[in-house]
Amino acid sequence: MLAKFESIRQQFEMFARDYFYQQRIPSERLQSAMAYSFLDGGKRIRAILSYLSADCFGCHTDNKHYIAFALEAMHAYSLIHDDLPAMDDDALRRGKPTCHIQYNEATAILAADALQSIAFQVLSELKEINIDQLKNILFVLATHTGAKGMVAGQQLDIDAEGNTQTIKTLETIHKLKTGKLLTASVVLPFLASSYYLDKHIEQHLIKFSECIGLAFQVKDDLLEATSDTKILGKSNMSDLKLNKSTYPSLLGIEKTKMLLYTLIKEAYLHLDRLSQFNTENLKQLAEYIIKREY
């Protein structure tokens, strides 16, 4: 990861730890399970995206932290659920035992539930925005992570097990399961800024984020097909073990790589339409997504 993005990641980790431990959680076991799955983990792509978007549009400094925290809390909750025996039944996440292995299924489920709730709690603390902005922010997070977004993608992914998918249906699954939260990462800081009424900006941000969201999943599929468990920090080939279709299984490695670069090129075009803003860091993060090794 580029040094500038690593610096942002560390900034987020410091805020997330401070905010999390300010909460008075009555159950030490629940707090421990939440911290285990949420703190000091992952690439923090969603947090970094939100910080970069916030910088583009002059978002309040405190709001940058709150939005990033909400996004990563939502992401952590979804990963805990994804790893459960009833879902993907994975034993390894981010190089360590998954939450239900480290604790137990009941505690893992409750930790995920609590992380989902704290995401909305932290957004209630957003500063210097009006009620319409807050309503839009809450609506976007709820719809992009719930039954119209991420959760719908998770269900479609489960439904797809054992069935060969078309490229179109695979795209739909990933746009919902992975892409919607990445879109929220780019759009929420914009909605918290003074530009929130500009639909032209919003539409290009949505299109940009949809492209990098799908590119992120395409890259994940490539890594799973070509890397080993030690590098990835999670079980490789897990989709194939569940008999799920992936881009490499449907297109082959080379055509999947071509798709990846097509998506990133389109993402750049949408940022170029926002020439009044400095979007260079967003472009560099998009480049990182396609070049990462884990």
N, C-alpha and C positions, 0 to 999 in steps of 0.2 A: 504494500500500500504506500502511496506517495506520502512524504513526510507531512505535508499540509493536512492531508486527510487523517493521518494518524494523530496529529495534534488535536483535530476536532474530535476524534473518537475518545481521546483521553479526557478532553474537556467534558464531553458527555458523561463519561464514566464517573468523574468526580461529582458532577451535579446529581446524577442518578443515585449514587451511593448516599450522598447527603440527604436528598429528599426522601429516599426510601427509609432510612433509619430515623428520620424525624416522625415517622408514623408510629403510633402507639398500637401495635398489633398484639392483642392479648395472648395469642398462642405462639410460644417460641418456636414450636415445630413448624407451624404454618409460615412464620416469618423466615425461618431457615430454608424451607423448601422454595419459597418465592425468590429469596436472594440467590439460592443455588442455581436457579434456572434463568434469572434475569440479570444479575450483576456480573460484570467482568466477563462477558461472553459474546462471541460472534464478531462479525465484521462491522456491525452497526451501520450498514448501508442506508437503512431507513432514517436513522438519526442524522447521518452525514448529509444525505439528500435534503432533509428538512432544514438543516443549518445553512446549507448553500443557497437554497431557495429563499430562506429568510434574509440572508445577506443581500440577495438581488433586489428585494423589495423593501428593504429598510424596516424589517420587523423588529418590534421591541425586544431588547436583549433577554429579558426574563421569559418572554413568550417563546423565544427560540428553544430554551431549555424545556419548558413545559410541553410544547408540542412534540419535541423529540422523545421525551420521556413517555408520553402517551402512546406514540407509535411503537416504540420498542417494547413497552409493556404488553401491547396487543400482540406483537409478533411473538414474544416469549410465551404468552398464553396459548397461541395457536400451535407452537412447536411442542409444548407439553402434551397437548391433546393429540397431535399427529403421531407422537411416539408411543402412545398407549397401546396395550395389547389388542384392544378392539379396533384400532386404526392401523397404523403401519407396523406396530409391534417391534420397535427398534430399541436396542439396548445401549446405543452409543450416540451422544450428541455433543458436538464441540469438544471432542477428545476425552469425554468423561461419561460415566454412566448416566443414562437418562433419568429424569426426575422420579418416575415410578419405580425404577430399579434402586436408586439411592434411598428413597423413602418407602412408599408403597403406593398402590393405585389410588386409594382414597385421598391421601394427602396430595398427590400430584394433581388430581382433579380439582381439589379445593384451592391449591396454589394457583392453578390456571384461572379459576373463577375469580379469585381475588385480584390477580393481575389485570384481568379485563375490567374490573370495577375501578381500580385505581387509575386506569387510563382516563376515564371520564372525570374522576375526581380532580386530577391535575389540570384538566382543561377548564374546570370551573374557576381556576385561579388566574386565568389569562387577564392581562392588564391593558388598559387604555384602548379597549375595543367597544363597539356598541352592541346592543342586544341582537341586531340582525346578523352581525358578524359571528357572534357566539352561536346563534341558532344554526347558521350555515356550517360552521366548523363541527358542531356536534352531529348535524345531519350527515355530513360527508364521512366522518369517522364511523358512525353507526351503519350507514348503508354500504360503505366500502369494506367493512369487516364482518358484516352480518349476513342475513339470508339473501341479500342482493349482491353480495361480493365474495369475500374470502370463504365464509362458511359454505356458501353455495358451491364454490369451487372444490372444497374439501369433499362435499357429498358427491359431486359428479366424479371426482377422482376415485372415490370408493366404488361407485357404481360401475366404473370403467374396468375394475379389476377382472382379469380373465377374459376381457373382450378387446379385440384389436380395434383401435380407434383410427379415424381419418385425421389428417392434418388439421382440418377445420375444427373437429370436436376437441382435439388435443389443445389447440390454440384457445378455445373457449375456456377449457378447464384452467389453463395457466393464466389467462388474463384475469380470471376471477380469483383463483387461489393465491397467486403470487403478485400479479400486476396491480390489483385494486389497492393493496396497502402501500405499494410504491407510489401509485398515483396520489393517494392521500398524503404521502410524505412530501410531495412537491406542491400540492394544492393548498394544504392547511396553512402554511406560512403566508402564502399569497392572500388567503382569505382573512388573515389577521393583520394585513397591511393596509395602507391607505389606498391601494390600487384595487381593492376587492370587488368593485363594481364593474371593472373592465373585462367584459366577456371575451374580447379578442385575446387578451393575455391569457385568460383562463383556459381557453380552448387549445392554444398552442402548448401550454403547460400539460394539459391532459394528454394531448397527442404525443408529446415528448416522453412523458412518463409511461404511457402505454407501450411505446417502442422499447424503452429500456427495461420495463417490467417483463416483457416477453423475452428480450435478449438475456436477461438474468436467468430465466428458467432454461432457455436453450443452452446457455453456458453451463448451468448445473447438470443438464443431461449429458453434455459432452464430457464434463469432468467425471461424472459417475461412470461413464463408459471407458474412460481412458486413465483414470487415476486409481490409487489404492487407498485403503481405509486409513492408513497412517497419515497420509497427506490431507485427506478430506476431513478427518476428525469425526467421521460418522461412517456407517456401513456403506460401502460402495456396492453398486449393482442391486440395491434394495428394491428399486422399481421393477427390475426384471424378475426378482424373486417373487414379487407379488403379481407377476404377469401383467404389468402395466405397460402401455405403449409409451415410447419416448421418441424424441426427434431423431436420434441416431438409428433407432430400430426401424423407423418408418422411412427415413430419407437416406441413411448412411452418414458416415462421419464427414465426408467432404461437402456434401450438399447442406448439412447442418451448419458447418462453418460458414458457408456462403450466406445462408439465411441470417446468421448472427451479424455479419458485417453489413448486410442490407438493412437490418433493423437499426443499427447504430447510425448508419448514414442518414436514414429518415429522421431519426431523433435529432441529429445535428441540424437538419433543415428547419425543423420547427423552432429550435432555439435561435436560428439565424433570423427568423421573423420577429424576434424580440430584440432588435438591434439597439434600442434605447437603453437596454440593461446590459450589465457585464455578466455574461453567462459562461465565461470561459471555464470556470471551475466545475460547472455542471457538465460541460463537455468532457473535461478531464476525468470526472467520475464515471461517466458513461464508458470512456475508453478503458478505465480500470476494470469495469464489470466484464468486459469481453476478454481482457488479458489476464485476469486473476488465475491463480493456480489451485485455489481451494475455495 
